[in-house]
Amino acid sequence: MADLNTYEKLNEDIQFTEEDTIELLKLSEKEILVLILSELKKITENTQKK
């Protein structure tokens, strides 16, 4: 299980420009879910390596 520091670091890494935000708002619900799941998979893989 990841500790609080891991979540704080992830929070710092997640920053969107106005352009990024506009593009994200154009996505469908299904596309957003796919993005979330792929990010969760990356996070899981990175935390398991440690």
Secondary structure by P-SEA (a helix, b strand, c coil): cccaaaaaaaaaaccccaaaaaaaaaccaaaaaaaaaaaaaaaaaaaaac
